[in-house]
Amino acid sequence: METSNRTTLPLAGWWWAALGALSVLFHLGQVFYGLVPNLVSRPLHMALALPWVFVYAAKTPAARRSGAVLAVLGVAAAGWVALNQNALSDQYGSLEGPLQIFIAVVLLAVVMEGARRAIGWPLPLMALLALLYGLFGQHLSGEFGHSGTPLASFLGTLTIAEGGLWGSLTGISVGVVAIFVIFGAVLNAGEAGQGFMNIAAAAAGRLNGGAAKVSVVSSALFGSISGSASANVASTGAITLPAMVKLGYPKRLAAAVEAVASSGGQIMPPLMGAGAFVMVELTGVPYTGIMAAALLPAILYFVAVWIGVNAFCRRFELKGIAAEDKPALRDVLVTSLFFAVPFVVLMWVMFVTDLTPQYAAALAVLAGALMLFTDARLSWNLPQTARRLQTALVSAGAQVAMIAAIILCASIIIGVLSITGLGVKITSVILSGAGGLLWPSLGLTALACLVLGMEVPTTAAYVICISVAGPALTKLGLEPLQAHLFVFWFALLSTITPPVCGAVYIAAGMVEEAWLKVAFTAMALGVGLYVIPLGMIANPALLLVATEPLAALLAFGQMALGLGLMSFGLIAPSSWPVRVVQVVLGCGVIFVPMLLR
C-alpha cells in the first residue's frame, strides 16, 4: 500500500493497525508470559516483520506484488523453523535433505532482500560477500583463507541454530529493542513530542540564539526516545527549522543545528538507537551500567553544541523566540506530563524496584497508552483516541520491522565471522598494522567506522566494527565498555560527515539549502562527535559516574572547557592565528593531562 493510500483508506490503515497490534502483543507478551524457546520467538519476530518490509513499505505496485510473494515465502520458512524447533535442536546446526537446504536459502535470500528494500544495497551486499567468503574462502591462499565448512553445516549454523539469523543479536531485537521501540512509538503518537517542544521553548526560547537552542534541547529530549537521527530531524525539524528561518537564521546554520542536535539522539540514553541493548549482550554490562557510562558523554555533546550556537551568535544576529510565540505555562506543564508520566514509570521500575529494563519499558508502554486517551486540554475524544492508537500501532509495527531487518542481515555477517574465524584474522591485521600501539589502532578503527557508517545504519556499523576491532582494542588495554562506546560514537560520524550524511541531507532538503554547505557547518558545530570518543580514552573517568562521580565530573568539566575552546576557535569571528591557538589550547586541555598521568 502506497503512502498516499494510507491516509485515504482508513480501513486498510486499520488492517495494518491490527498487524501492528499483533506485533505489539507478541513482543510485550515475551515480557509477561515467560520464556519462549529461541527457535520459536526469533523466527516469529522475523515473520511479523516481513509484511511491513515487503508490503507496507513498497513504493510501487510491482514492488508490492513481488514483496507479497517474498513475504509469504519468508513467513512460511520462518514458521517452519518455529514449528520444528524441537527436531531442529537435535540436528546440531546441520541441515538434512533438500527441503531444509531450500528453506535455508529462502531465509537468507529473504533477509538480504528485506534489508535491501528497507535501507538500500550496502548492508545486504556485505552479507552476500560474507556468504560467498564462507562458501568459497577455502580457495583463497594466505592468511585470509579458511579450511572450509560443509554446505549443510555452514547453512545450518546460519539458519537452524542459534549462531546466525537466530543468534544473540536477534534475541536482543526480540526481547529488548522491540519493547523500547514500541515505547517510543506510543509516546510519539500522543502529546509527548509537543511536550518536548514546549519545555525547550520555555527553557531556551528567550535566550540569544533561542530558536537554535530550542532545537538543541528538543532534539536531546526527543532523541532520548526515538534513537534515530533521521526520525529526530523529521520530527523536531518540522517545527524548529521553519521557526529559525522565519527569524532570519542562515539556512545552512538552521539545517546544521538541527542535523547535529538530532544526531545526538543516538548517543542519548535511554535508547541510543538500540546500541545500548547490543552493548548489554556483547559486554555483559547491565543496561543501567551502559546508561550511566553513556550519560555524561552525551550531555557533553549537547553542551558542545550549545557552546557552538553561542559562538555563532557572535557571527550572526540570532534572535530568540518572540514572547507571543512562547507556550503558556499551563501548556508546558500539561504537555510535559505526556512524557513525564511514562518516563517516571520507566525509571522507577528500572532503578527502584530493580526489575529488568524490558519489564520497566513494558509497564511504561502501558502508561503511555493510557495517556493517548486524553489531549493537552485534558479532554476525551473517542475518534482522536482511535487515530492515535492506530498511529501508535502502525508506527510500532513498522519501526520494529525496520530494526529487525537490519539486525537479521547483520547477524548473517556476524555468523560468518564466527564460523570462518575471519574476525580473529582482521583483529590480527589491525594489531600488526598499528604496530601494537593503542592510538594508531584507534585511528584505524575510527576510519573503518566512518567508512562503514557511510553505508549502513549506525547500529549495524557498530555491531560489525566492534566484532572485528573490539578484541584488538581490549588486547591493547581498553576496558570493554570503553571500546564499545568509542566504536559506537564513531559509527555515528556519517550522520553529519560527507560524502554520505543522512541527517544533513534531510535537514538541508527541509530548508532548501545546498547540502554541502550544511555539512561543513554541521562538522564545525558537531566537533564533539569527533573529539569526545577520543576524550573517553584519554579521560576514562568520564565513564565512571556511577562508581567515581567526583572524578567523572572533573573529567566532564575538563572536556567541556576544551570543547568550548575548540568550538569558539572553529566558529567565532576571530583572526586565524587566534582561532588556531584556541583549537590547539582546546586539544591540550583535553589530551595533555593524559600524558601527565
C-alpha positions as CSV (number, residue, x, y, z in Angstrom):
1,M,0.0,0.0,0.0
2,E,1.5,3.3,-1.0
3,T,2.0,6.1,1.5
4,S,-0.8,8.2,0.0
5,N,-3.2,5.4,0.3
6,R,-2.6,5.0,4.0
7,T,-4.2,8.4,4.7
8,T,-7.1,7.9,2.3
9,L,-8.1,4.3,3.1
10,P,-8.8,4.1,6.8
11,L,-10.0,0.5,6.6
12,A,-6.6,-0.5,5.1
13,G,-4.9,1.5,7.8
14,W,-6.8,-0.5,10.4
15,W,-5.7,-3.7,8.8
16,W,-2.1,-2.5,9.3
17,A,-3.0,-1.4,12.8
18,A,-4.3,-4.9,13.5
19,L,-1.0,-6.4,12.4
20,G,0.8,-3.8,14.5
21,A,-1.3,-4.8,17.5
22,L,-0.3,-8.4,16.9
23,S,3.4,-7.4,16.8
24,V,3.0,-5.3,20.0
25,L,1.1,-8.1,21.8
26,F,3.7,-10.7,20.8
27,H,6.7,-8.6,22.0
28,L,5.1,-7.4,25.2
29,G,3.9,-10.9,25.8
30,Q,7.5,-12.1,25.8
31,V,8.0,-10.0,29.0
32,F,4.8,-11.1,30.8
33,Y,4.1,-14.7,29.9
34,G,7.5,-16.2,30.4
35,L,10.3,-17.8,28.4
36,V,9.7,-19.0,24.8
37,P,12.3,-21.1,23.1
38,N,14.7,-19.0,21.0
39,L,14.0,-21.0,17.8
40,V,10.3,-20.1,18.3
41,S,10.4,-16.4,19.4
42,R,13.1,-15.3,17.0
43,P,11.7,-16.8,13.8
44,L,8.2,-15.4,14.7
45,H,9.9,-12.0,15.2
46,M,11.1,-12.2,11.6
47,A,7.7,-13.4,10.4
48,L,6.0,-10.5,11.9
49,A,8.5,-8.1,10.4
50,L,8.3,-9.3,6.8
51,P,4.9,-7.9,5.7
52,W,6.0,-4.4,6.9
53,V,9.3,-4.6,5.0
54,F,7.9,-6.1,1.8
55,V,4.3,-4.8,1.5
56,Y,3.7,-1.8,3.8
57,A,6.9,0.0,2.7
58,A,6.5,-0.9,-1.0
59,K,6.6,2.2,-3.2
60,T,5.2,0.7,-6.5
61,P,2.5,-1.9,-7.4
62,A,5.2,-4.1,-8.8
63,A,7.3,-3.9,-5.6
64,R,4.2,-4.7,-3.6
65,R,3.3,-7.8,-5.7
66,S,6.9,-9.2,-5.6
67,G,7.1,-8.2,-1.9
68,A,3.9,-10.1,-1.1
69,V,5.4,-13.3,-2.7
70,L,8.7,-12.8,-0.8
71,A,6.8,-12.1,2.5
72,V,4.8,-15.3,2.1
73,L,7.9,-17.4,1.4
74,G,9.8,-15.8,4.3
75,V,6.9,-16.2,6.8
76,A,6.4,-19.8,5.7
77,A,10.1,-20.6,6.1
78,A,10.4,-18.8,9.5
79,G,7.2,-20.5,10.6
80,W,8.6,-23.9,9.6
81,V,11.6,-23.3,11.8
82,A,9.4,-22.3,14.8
83,L,7.1,-25.3,14.3
84,N,10.1,-27.8,14.1
85,Q,12.3,-26.3,16.7
86,N,12.4,-29.4,18.8
87,A,13.6,-31.6,16.0
88,L,16.0,-29.0,14.7
89,S,17.7,-28.6,18.1
90,D,18.7,-32.3,17.8
91,Q,20.5,-31.7,14.4
92,Y,23.2,-29.5,16.0
93,G,23.2,-27.0,13.2
94,S,23.5,-29.4,10.2
95,L,20.8,-29.5,7.5
96,E,19.2,-32.7,6.5
97,G,17.8,-33.1,3.0
98,P,17.0,-30.9,0.0
99,L,13.9,-29.3,1.7
100,Q,15.9,-28.0,4.6
101,I,18.6,-26.6,2.3
102,F,15.8,-24.9,0.2
103,I,14.3,-23.3,3.4
104,A,17.8,-22.1,4.5
105,V,18.4,-20.5,1.1
106,V,14.9,-18.9,1.2
107,L,15.6,-17.5,4.7
108,L,18.9,-16.0,3.8
109,A,17.7,-14.6,0.5
110,V,14.6,-13.1,2.1
111,V,16.6,-11.5,4.9
112,M,19.1,-9.9,2.5
113,E,16.3,-8.7,0.1
114,G,14.3,-7.3,3.1
115,A,17.3,-5.3,4.3
116,R,17.9,-4.0,0.7
117,R,14.3,-2.8,0.5
118,A,14.5,-1.3,4.0
119,I,17.8,0.5,3.9
120,G,19.4,0.0,0.5
121,W,22.2,-2.1,-1.0
122,P,25.3,-1.7,1.2
123,L,24.4,-3.9,4.2
124,P,22.9,-6.8,2.2
125,L,25.8,-6.6,-0.3
126,M,28.2,-7.0,2.7
127,A,26.1,-10.0,3.9
128,L,26.3,-11.5,0.4
129,L,30.1,-11.1,0.2
130,A,30.3,-12.7,3.7
131,L,28.3,-15.7,2.5
132,L,30.5,-16.0,-0.6
133,Y,33.6,-15.9,1.6
134,G,32.1,-18.6,3.8
135,L,31.3,-20.8,0.9
136,F,34.4,-20.3,-1.2
137,G,37.0,-18.8,1.1
138,Q,38.9,-22.1,1.4
139,H,40.2,-21.5,-2.2
140,L,41.9,-18.3,-1.0
141,S,45.6,-18.6,-0.3
142,G,47.4,-16.8,2.5
143,E,46.2,-15.5,5.8
144,F,42.6,-14.9,4.8
145,G,41.8,-18.3,3.5
146,H,39.9,-20.8,5.7
147,S,39.7,-24.5,6.0
148,G,36.2,-24.7,4.6
149,T,32.9,-25.9,6.1
150,P,30.4,-28.5,4.6
151,L,27.5,-26.8,2.9
152,A,24.9,-28.4,5.2
153,S,26.8,-27.4,8.3
154,F,27.5,-23.8,7.1
155,L,23.9,-23.1,6.0
156,G,22.5,-24.9,9.0
157,T,24.6,-22.9,11.5
158,L,23.2,-19.8,10.0
159,T,19.5,-20.8,9.8
160,I,18.5,-23.6,12.2
161,A,20.9,-23.0,15.1
162,E,21.5,-20.0,17.4
163,G,24.6,-18.9,15.6
164,G,23.3,-16.9,12.6
165,L,19.9,-15.5,11.9
166,W,18.6,-16.6,15.3
167,G,21.7,-15.6,17.3
168,S,22.1,-13.2,20.3
169,L,21.7,-10.0,18.2
170,T,18.2,-11.2,17.0
171,G,17.5,-12.1,20.6
172,I,18.2,-8.5,21.7
173,S,15.9,-7.3,18.9
174,V,13.1,-9.5,20.1
175,G,13.4,-9.2,23.8
176,V,14.6,-5.6,24.4
177,V,14.9,-3.4,21.4
178,A,11.3,-4.0,20.2
179,I,9.9,-3.1,23.6
180,F,11.6,0.3,23.7
181,V,10.7,1.0,20.0
182,I,7.1,0.3,20.9
183,F,7.5,2.7,23.9
184,G,8.8,5.4,21.6
185,A,6.0,4.9,19.0
186,V,3.3,5.2,21.8
187,L,4.8,8.4,23.1
188,N,5.2,9.9,19.7
189,A,1.5,9.2,18.8
190,G,0.3,11.4,21.6
191,E,1.3,14.8,23.0
192,A,4.8,13.9,24.2
193,G,6.5,15.4,21.2
194,Q,4.7,18.7,21.7
195,G,5.7,18.5,25.4
196,F,9.3,18.3,24.4
197,M,9.0,21.3,22.2
198,N,7.1,23.3,24.9
199,I,9.7,22.6,27.5
200,A,12.5,23.5,25.2
201,A,10.8,26.7,24.1
202,A,10.1,27.7,27.8
203,A,13.7,26.9,28.9
204,A,15.7,28.4,26.0
205,G,13.4,30.4,23.7
206,R,14.2,33.8,25.0
207,L,18.0,33.4,25.0
208,N,20.3,34.7,22.3
209,G,20.1,32.1,19.5
210,G,17.0,30.9,21.3
211,A,15.4,29.2,18.3
212,A,18.6,27.2,17.7
213,K,18.8,26.3,21.4
214,V,15.2,25.1,21.4
215,S,16.3,22.8,18.6
216,V,19.2,21.5,20.7
217,V,17.1,20.9,23.8
218,S,14.1,19.4,22.0
219,S,16.3,17.1,19.9
220,A,18.0,15.9,23.1
221,L,14.7,15.2,24.7
222,F,13.1,13.6,21.6
223,G,16.2,11.7,20.7
224,S,16.2,10.0,24.1
225,I,13.2,8.1,23.0
226,S,13.5,8.0,19.2
227,G,17.1,6.8,18.9
228,S,17.1,7.7,15.2
229,A,18.8,10.8,13.8
230,S,16.6,10.8,10.7
231,A,13.4,10.5,12.7
232,N,14.6,13.2,15.0
233,V,15.3,15.6,12.2
234,A,12.0,14.9,10.5
235,S,10.0,15.3,13.8
236,T,11.6,18.2,15.7
237,G,12.9,19.8,12.5
238,A,9.3,20.2,11.1
239,I,8.8,22.8,13.9
240,T,12.3,24.2,14.7
241,L,13.5,24.7,11.1
242,P,10.7,27.0,9.9
243,A,11.0,28.9,13.2
244,M,14.7,29.5,12.7
245,V,14.3,30.5,9.0
246,K,11.4,32.9,9.9
247,L,13.7,34.6,12.5
248,G,16.3,35.2,9.8
249,Y,18.8,32.5,10.7
250,P,21.0,31.5,7.7
251,K,19.5,28.4,6.2
252,R,22.8,26.4,6.3
253,L,23.1,27.2,10.0
254,A,19.5,26.3,10.8
255,A,19.8,23.0,9.0
256,A,23.2,22.3,10.6
257,V,21.9,22.9,14.1
258,E,19.0,20.5,13.6
259,A,21.2,17.8,12.0
260,V,23.8,18.0,14.7
261,A,21.4,18.2,17.6
262,S,19.3,15.3,16.1
263,S,22.3,13.1,15.7
264,G,22.9,13.3,19.4
265,G,19.7,11.3,19.9
266,Q,21.6,8.1,19.0
267,I,24.0,8.6,21.9
268,M,21.5,9.9,24.5
269,P,20.2,7.3,26.9
270,P,17.9,5.5,27.3
271,L,17.5,4.2,23.7
272,M,20.8,5.2,22.0
273,G,19.5,3.9,18.6
274,A,19.3,0.4,20.0
275,G,23.0,0.4,20.6
276,A,22.7,0.2,24.4
277,F,20.9,-3.1,24.2
278,V,23.5,-4.6,21.8
279,M,26.2,-3.4,24.3
280,V,24.5,-5.2,27.1
281,E,24.7,-8.5,25.2
282,L,28.3,-8.0,23.9
283,T,29.9,-6.6,27.0
284,G,27.9,-8.3,29.8
285,V,27.5,-4.9,31.5
286,P,23.9,-4.3,32.9
287,Y,21.7,-1.9,31.0
288,T,21.8,0.6,33.8
289,G,25.6,0.5,33.7
290,I,25.5,1.3,30.0
291,M,23.2,4.2,30.6
292,A,25.3,5.6,33.4
293,A,28.5,5.4,31.4
294,A,26.9,6.9,28.3
295,L,25.2,9.8,30.1
296,L,28.0,12.3,30.7
297,P,29.5,12.0,27.2
298,A,26.0,12.5,25.7
299,I,25.4,15.6,27.9
300,L,28.9,16.8,26.9
301,Y,28.0,16.5,23.3
302,F,25.0,18.8,23.7
303,V,27.0,21.2,25.8
304,A,29.5,21.5,23.0
305,V,26.6,22.1,20.5
306,W,25.2,24.8,22.9
307,I,28.6,26.5,23.1
308,G,28.8,26.3,19.3
309,V,25.5,28.1,18.9
310,N,26.8,30.8,21.3
311,A,29.8,31.2,19.1
312,F,27.6,31.5,16.0
313,C,25.7,34.3,17.9
314,R,28.9,36.4,17.5
315,R,28.8,36.0,13.8
316,F,25.1,36.4,13.1
317,E,22.2,38.1,14.8
318,L,20.4,35.0,16.1
319,K,17.2,36.1,17.7
320,G,15.2,34.4,20.5
321,I,11.6,33.3,20.1
322,A,9.1,36.2,20.4
323,A,7.2,36.3,23.6
324,E,3.9,35.8,21.9
325,D,5.2,32.6,20.3
326,K,6.2,31.0,23.6
327,P,3.9,28.4,25.0
328,A,1.8,29.3,28.1
329,L,2.9,27.9,31.4
330,R,-0.2,25.8,31.6
331,D,0.6,24.2,28.2
332,V,4.1,23.5,29.3
333,L,3.0,21.8,32.5
334,V,0.2,19.8,31.0
335,T,2.0,18.6,27.8
336,S,5.1,17.7,29.8
337,L,3.0,15.1,31.7
338,F,2.6,13.1,28.5
339,F,6.2,12.0,28.5
340,A,7.0,12.6,32.2
341,V,4.5,10.0,33.5
342,P,5.7,7.2,31.3
343,F,9.3,8.2,31.9
344,V,8.8,8.2,35.7
345,V,7.3,4.7,35.4
346,L,10.2,3.5,33.3
347,M,12.9,4.9,35.7
348,W,11.0,3.9,38.9
349,V,10.6,0.3,37.9
350,M,14.1,0.1,36.5
351,F,16.1,1.7,39.3
352,V,13.9,1.5,42.4
353,T,12.2,-1.9,42.0
354,D,15.3,-3.3,40.3
355,L,13.3,-5.2,37.6
356,T,14.6,-5.8,34.1
357,P,14.7,-2.9,31.6
358,Q,12.3,-4.7,29.3
359,Y,9.8,-5.2,32.1
360,A,10.1,-1.5,33.0
361,A,9.7,-0.5,29.4
362,A,6.6,-2.7,29.0
363,L,4.9,-1.0,32.0
364,A,5.9,2.4,30.6
365,V,4.3,1.4,27.3
366,L,1.0,0.7,29.2
367,A,1.3,4.1,31.0
368,G,2.0,5.8,27.7
369,A,-1.0,4.1,26.0
370,L,-3.3,5.4,28.8
371,M,-2.1,8.9,28.0
372,L,-3.4,8.6,24.5
373,F,-6.9,8.8,25.8
374,T,-6.6,12.5,26.5
375,D,-5.0,15.6,25.0
376,A,-3.4,18.9,26.1
377,R,-6.9,20.2,27.0
378,L,-7.4,17.1,29.2
379,S,-10.5,16.3,27.3
380,W,-11.5,12.9,26.0
381,N,-12.3,12.4,22.3
382,L,-13.0,8.9,21.0
383,P,-12.2,9.5,17.3
384,Q,-9.0,11.2,18.3
385,T,-8.0,8.4,20.6
386,A,-8.7,5.9,17.8
387,R,-6.5,7.8,15.4
388,R,-3.7,7.9,18.0
389,L,-4.0,4.2,18.7
390,Q,-3.9,3.5,15.0
391,T,-0.8,5.7,14.6
392,A,0.9,4.1,17.6
393,L,0.3,0.5,16.4
394,V,1.3,1.2,12.8
395,S,4.4,3.1,13.8
396,A,5.4,0.4,16.3
397,G,4.9,-2.4,13.7
398,A,6.9,-0.6,11.0
399,Q,9.7,0.5,13.3
400,V,10.1,-2.9,14.9
401,A,10.3,-4.4,11.4
402,M,12.9,-1.9,10.3
403,I,15.2,-2.7,13.3
404,A,14.6,-6.4,12.7
405,A,15.5,-6.2,9.0
406,I,18.8,-4.5,9.9
407,I,19.7,-6.9,12.8
408,L,18.8,-10.0,10.9
409,C,21.0,-9.0,8.0
410,A,23.9,-8.0,10.3
411,S,23.5,-11.4,12.0
412,I,24.5,-13.1,8.8
413,I,27.8,-11.2,8.8
414,I,28.5,-11.9,12.4
415,G,27.6,-15.6,11.9
416,V,30.1,-15.9,9.0
417,L,32.8,-14.1,11.0
418,S,32.3,-16.7,13.8
419,I,32.2,-19.8,11.5
420,T,35.2,-18.9,9.4
421,G,37.4,-17.1,12.1
422,L,37.6,-14.0,9.8
423,G,37.0,-11.7,12.8
424,V,40.2,-13.0,14.5
425,K,42.2,-12.5,11.3
426,I,41.0,-8.9,10.9
427,T,41.9,-8.3,14.5
428,S,45.4,-9.5,13.9
429,V,45.7,-7.3,10.8
430,I,44.7,-4.2,12.9
431,L,47.2,-5.0,15.6
432,S,50.0,-5.6,13.2
433,G,49.1,-2.6,11.0
434,A,49.2,-0.3,14.1
435,G,52.4,-1.7,15.4
436,G,50.7,-3.0,18.5
437,L,50.1,0.6,19.7
438,L,46.8,1.8,21.0
439,W,46.3,5.2,19.4
440,P,47.2,4.1,15.8
441,S,44.7,1.2,16.4
442,L,42.1,3.7,17.5
443,G,42.8,5.7,14.3
444,L,42.3,2.6,12.1
445,T,39.2,1.6,13.9
446,A,37.8,5.2,13.6
447,L,38.4,5.2,9.9
448,A,36.7,1.8,9.5
449,C,33.7,3.1,11.5
450,L,33.4,6.2,9.4
451,V,33.6,4.3,6.1
452,L,31.2,1.6,7.2
453,G,28.9,4.1,8.8
454,M,28.5,5.8,5.5
455,E,26.9,2.7,4.0
456,V,24.9,1.1,6.8
457,P,22.8,2.2,9.7
458,T,24.7,3.2,12.9
459,T,23.7,0.1,14.9
460,A,24.7,-2.3,12.1
461,A,28.0,-0.4,11.6
462,Y,28.7,-0.6,15.3
463,V,28.0,-4.3,15.5
464,I,30.2,-5.2,12.6
465,C,33.1,-2.9,13.6
466,I,33.1,-4.0,17.2
467,S,33.1,-7.6,16.2
468,V,36.3,-7.2,14.3
469,A,38.1,-4.3,16.1
470,G,36.8,-4.8,19.6
471,P,39.1,-7.7,20.5
472,A,42.1,-5.7,19.2
473,L,41.3,-2.7,21.3
474,T,40.7,-4.7,24.5
475,K,44.0,-6.5,23.9
476,L,45.7,-3.1,23.9
477,G,44.4,-2.3,27.3
478,L,40.9,-0.7,26.9
479,E,38.1,-1.7,29.1
480,P,35.4,-3.4,27.0
481,L,32.8,-0.7,27.6
482,Q,35.4,2.0,26.6
483,A,36.0,0.2,23.3
484,H,32.3,-0.3,22.7
485,L,31.4,3.3,23.3
486,F,34.3,4.5,21.2
487,V,33.2,2.4,18.2
488,F,29.6,3.3,18.7
489,W,30.3,7.0,18.6
490,F,32.5,6.8,15.6
491,A,29.9,4.7,13.8
492,L,27.7,7.8,14.1
493,L,30.1,10.1,12.3
494,S,28.4,9.5,8.9
495,T,25.2,11.3,10.0
496,I,27.0,14.7,9.5
497,T,30.2,13.8,7.7
498,P,30.4,14.0,3.9
499,P,30.0,12.3,1.4
500,V,27.1,10.3,3.0
501,C,25.5,12.3,5.8
502,G,21.8,11.3,6.2
503,A,20.8,13.8,8.9
504,V,22.4,16.6,6.8
505,Y,20.6,15.6,3.7
506,I,17.2,15.6,5.4
507,A,17.7,18.9,7.2
508,A,19.1,20.6,4.0
509,G,16.2,19.4,2.0
510,M,13.7,20.8,4.5
511,V,15.1,24.3,4.2
512,E,16.1,24.0,0.5
513,E,19.8,24.7,1.1
514,A,22.9,23.1,-0.6
515,W,23.7,20.0,1.5
516,L,27.5,20.5,1.3
517,K,27.2,24.0,2.9
518,V,25.1,22.4,5.7
519,A,27.6,19.6,6.1
520,F,30.6,21.9,6.7
521,T,28.7,24.0,9.1
522,A,27.5,20.8,10.9
523,M,31.0,19.4,11.2
524,A,32.2,22.6,12.9
525,L,29.1,22.7,15.2
526,G,29.4,19.0,15.9
527,V,33.1,18.9,16.8
528,G,32.2,17.0,19.9
529,L,31.2,14.0,17.8
530,Y,34.9,13.7,16.6
531,V,36.6,14.6,19.9
532,I,34.5,13.1,22.7
533,P,35.2,9.4,21.7
534,L,38.9,10.1,21.8
535,G,38.4,12.0,25.1
536,M,36.7,8.9,26.6
537,I,40.0,7.1,26.0
538,A,42.2,9.9,27.3
539,N,40.0,10.5,30.3
540,P,38.4,7.2,31.2
541,A,37.0,8.6,34.4
542,L,34.3,10.3,32.3
543,L,32.5,6.9,32.1
544,L,32.7,6.2,35.8
545,V,29.9,8.5,37.1
546,A,28.2,5.5,38.8
547,T,31.3,4.5,40.8
548,E,33.5,7.6,40.9
549,P,31.2,10.6,40.5
550,L,33.7,13.2,41.6
551,A,36.4,12.0,39.1
552,A,33.8,11.8,36.4
553,L,32.5,15.3,37.0
554,L,36.1,16.6,37.0
555,A,36.7,14.9,33.6
556,F,33.5,16.3,32.4
557,G,34.5,19.9,33.3
558,Q,37.9,19.5,31.8
559,M,36.5,18.2,28.5
560,A,33.7,20.9,28.5
561,L,36.4,23.6,28.7
562,G,38.5,22.0,26.0
563,L,35.5,21.6,23.7
564,G,34.4,25.2,24.4
565,L,37.8,26.5,23.3
566,M,37.7,24.3,20.2
567,S,34.2,25.4,19.2
568,F,35.0,29.1,19.5
569,G,38.2,28.5,17.5
570,L,36.3,26.9,14.7
571,I,33.2,29.1,14.7
572,A,33.7,32.5,16.4
573,P,34.7,35.5,14.1
574,S,38.3,36.0,15.2
575,S,41.6,36.2,13.3
576,W,43.0,32.9,12.0
577,P,46.0,33.0,14.5
578,V,43.6,33.4,17.4
579,R,41.4,30.7,16.2
580,V,44.3,28.3,15.7
581,V,45.5,29.0,19.2
582,Q,42.0,28.4,20.6
583,V,41.7,25.0,18.9
584,V,45.2,23.9,20.0
585,L,44.6,25.0,23.5
586,G,41.3,23.1,23.5
587,C,43.1,19.9,22.3
588,G,45.7,20.5,25.0
589,V,43.1,20.8,27.8
590,I,41.5,17.5,26.7
591,F,44.6,15.4,25.9
592,V,47.7,16.8,27.6
593,P,46.6,15.7,31.2
594,M,46.7,12.1,29.8
595,L,50.4,12.5,29.2
596,L,51.0,13.7,32.8
597,R,49.3,10.8,34.4
